[in-house]
Amino acid sequence: MSDELKKIDLAPVTKDLSSVRAKRVFPWKVLFVPLGVFIVMLVVIGLMLLPIRGVIAKAKDVASSGTAAAEAIKNQDLEKTKNVNLRLSRKTLLKLKAKAMAEGIPYQTLASSILHKYVSQ
């Protein structure tokens, strides 16, 4: 068997390797460098915006207190007026309008004032 091994020619391979493509390596630098720059920019912008967060929080507090004050004013118990329908004769209404014009006030205000004085007595 050793004789057979001696007979095998182990000549070097002289094959043309130019036709075999070299294995391409992915250029990770092309991906990671812009990604790193982007992340650094986000961090810097985030740090620059930190003081603004406090201002925004204070503005929200002021706005909520303003809204609460507006609701309190809106819901407070004021002396509210009510609409009343009255049937008056044409003659009475004309006299009421004439007196109101002489005093320089609207006739509804004059009628309200007269009723208020009458009820308060």
Stockholm file with secondary structure:
# STOCKHOLM 1.0

chainA/1-121         MSDELKKIDLAPVTKDLSSVRAKRVFPWKVLFVPLGVFIVMLVVIGLMLLPIRGVIAKAKDVASSGTAAAEAIKNQDLEKTKNVNLRLSRKTLLKLKAKAMAEGIPYQTLASSILHKYVSQ
#=GR chainA/1-121 SS CHHHHHHSCCCCCCCCGGGSCCCCCCCHHHHHHHHHHHHHHHHHHHHHHHHHHHHHHHHHHHHHHHHHHHHHHHHSCCCCCCCCCCCCCHHHHHHHHHHHHHHTSCHHHHHHHHHHHHHHC
#=GC SS_cons         CHHHHHHSCCCCCCCCGGGSCCCCCCCHHHHHHHHHHHHHHHHHHHHHHHHHHHHHHHHHHHHHHHHHHHHHHHHSCCCCCCCCCCCCCHHHHHHHHHHHHHHTSCHHHHHHHHHHHHHHC
//
